[in-house]
Amino acid sequence: MFLGSLLEGLQKTFAIFLANYPALLRGLTVTIYLTIITSIGGIILGTLLALGKIYGNKFISGIVTVFIGLIQGTPLLVQLFVIYYGLPAYGIRLTPITAALISFTINSGAYQAEYLRGSIQSVSSGQLKAALSLGMTRWQGIFYVILPQALRRVIPSWTNEFIYLLKYTSLAYIITAQELMGEARIIASRNYEFFKTYLLVAFIYLLLVLLFTRFFRRIERRFTIPGFEFKR
Amino acid sequence: MSKHLLRVENIYKSFGDNDVLRGISFHLDKGETKVIVGPSGTGKSTILSLINMLVPPDKGHIYLEDIDITRTRDVHKIRQNIGFVFQDFGLFNHLTAKGNVMIGLTKVKKMGKKEAEEIAMEELRRVGLENFADQYPAQLSGGQKQRVGIARALAMRPKLILFDEPTSALDPELTGEVLNVMRKLATEGMTMLIVTHEMGFARTVADELIFMEDGVILEQGLPEKLFTNPEHPRTREFLFKLTDLYNEGER
């Protein structure tokens, strides 16, 4: 009885997928696009912020600290609204996708800066001293010796960040960016099958997360320094 | 023009209330090996850090071939001429043995990859590690790590190499292989300034011994003289104690 209705439910859900897969695929593409661009943008911004905070002078370090504090201390949705609805008041009009790209990149950058700061500080200070003793400048030492080690250590945190972004980009539907969640809302408002449609979307997100997690584990292994493998 | 490669003149350095160095002067000629000995915490390693300009002196001058390196602005250019071998090796963990030796050549001396690789292999051969070129630091023993550290310093063709207790982190079995490499360098005419507690090594390899205590040089001279007939009673006490302790008088 129960099994029968479950099977029927699954069938209906699958039917929704078949009926709407072009739209879902379109949404999925936008979601992945948003996630990849903002996570990479976040890495770049985060690296600059972390370097500024650790190695910059008092002024730069102070500005970075305030910036990170502001971003971490306010909701992502508020940041999204400020950029999409607030900036037009100053003559800056952005498409929903561009607004989402910018606010997610800034938000992710602030968080990634803190991850990277932790891993930079976990590389022993003797490494920079050794780099200096070879005649490297401070920045050469940071780029050729400290960062290659710190970036490796931060891969697990970045996996996390990527997966957060994958899911949090769903907020972009609120400013009408048609990503996966946005498409799902349109589909559900037409077929009235809210539960099954959102269940289907949840399942797609889950599948994506599992897929990307595996992918990043592989990258992590690929970049492990020989002799530093994790052993139980 | 002085003929000395390195001149250290009347150096003072304190960290807070702690006067670590109180008027240190000595010099080093090309091809010479000098060993600094003395009790722990007397500023021996601080001298090396000062020569490598990792910390500035409070007073005094250090000249490398007539250039006052305590007054120069291009610190990193001067450092290319001074090799440094660390107590904890300081190998770059993300690079192979060969990569560690090459990076100074490619990034600092802007040498081509192929040429740098040849020099790296040559220096690894010199320290007996040509078969370990592709190993990462974490895969090497302590003695091997330190020999890579020496090869890395050598590859830069420095005018002198500073050794900061190069065998203190090694067990006795591995100490020998590092000391042998250093002994070979001394006979090949490398200019070296070494801080160590290896008395047997100091006695047989050093051209001159510098005995330091409490931030001053109490005595410097030929190792045989300091070991057998020192002028200062503290030198006698320290050297005899260590020689007894490690039973290295005959080594």
Interface residues (C-beta under 8 A of the other chain):
Chain A: G126 Q127 K129 A130 A131 L132 S133 L134 G135 M136 T137 Q140 Y144 V145 P148 Q149 R152 I225 P226 G227 F228
Chain B: N52 L54 H76 K77 R79 Q80 I82 G83 F84 F86 D88 G90 L91 F92 N93 H94 I103 G104 K107 V108 Q135 Y136 P137 A138 Q139 R152 M156
